[in-house]
Amino acid sequence: MSISGAASSPADGLTGLVGFAAQSIDSLGEWGVGLFTLLETVFPPIPSEVILPLAGFLTRQGSLNLALVFATSTLGAYLGALALYLLGAKVGLERSIRWLSKLPLVDREDFERAEGWFRRHGRSAVFFGRLLPGVRSLISLPAGAERMHLGTFSVFTIAGSAIWNGALIGFGVLLGRQYAMVEQYSRYLNYTVYAALGIFVVWLVIRHIRRRKPAPDRQ
């Protein structure tokens, strides 16, 4: 009996957060991948480092179309970046940072780091910024505030997003050849994801508390 005959979906063999993400992608299809990348660009519910390899994995199993996954994920990333670009262009960088820094576990310094990257590297920061976690989404705000040409912004954003997405999806495709191994070790993969997310959240909380703590008075 084939693997596909033993289970209704290749995602059924995966458990925990990894299984939930895989089953969500399998249920929503290629356009669901685009929706995930759009949301992840604006406010990451589940990072693309988890979503896109799983999408690539499912293309290898025949559940999704590889070309359409690549296209929708890149479109979603671009639309999310465009939303931040338009926000920066409409209300300005300072007001955008003030509003967005009120989101849970989002720190003003993250936006200022992206602004500094843009000022140092100019237009190329949009392309290379799409390849850097932590800068990838936020670089669109200063680009919009500085009224970077929309055509140039679009080309650089799409090109950078395509490279990033293609690399992660390609990793998932290669992983898909080892379906039995993925199923066998999905529990340990979940532990790794949980630990990484937990450490990341704790680090964000500690950093947030430290920066809000008033500096001691100097005698």
KAUR-V301513 format. One record per pair of residues at least 4 apart in sequence whose ideal C-beta (glycine too) atoms are under 6 Angstrom apart, sorted by the first residue. I is the first residue (numbers start at 1). J is the second residue. Records with the same first field share a line. If there is no record, write none. Layout:
I->J, J
This chain:
1->5, 6
7->12
9->26
10->61, 63
11->22, 23, 26
13->183
14->18, 19, 22, 186
15->19, 186
16->190
17->190, 193
18->186, 189, 190
21->46, 50, 54
22->54
25->32, 33, 54, 55
26->58, 63
28->32
30->64, 65, 68, 69, 72
31->72
33->55, 69, 72, 73
34->72, 73, 75, 76
36->51
37->48, 73, 76, 77
38->76, 79, 80
39->45
40->44, 48
41->77, 80, 81, 137
42->80, 83
46->50, 51
48->52
52->165, 168, 169
53->168, 171, 172
55->69
56->169, 172, 173
57->172, 175, 176
58->63, 64
59->64, 66, 69
60->173, 176
61->176
64->69
68->72
70->169
73->165
74->161, 162, 165
77->161
78->157, 158
81->140, 157
84->140, 141
85->140, 143, 144
86->90
87->96
88->93, 96, 141, 144, 145
89->144
91->95, 96
92->145
93->142, 145
96->141
97->101, 108, 111
101->106, 108
105->204
111->138
114->135, 138, 139
115->142
117->125, 135
118->125, 142
121->125
123->152
124->128
125->129, 139
126->139, 143, 153, 156, 157
127->156, 159, 160
129->135, 139
130->136, 160, 161, 164
131->160, 164
132->136
135->139
142->146
143->148, 153
148->153
153->157
157->161
161->165
162->166
165->169
166->170
178->182
185->189
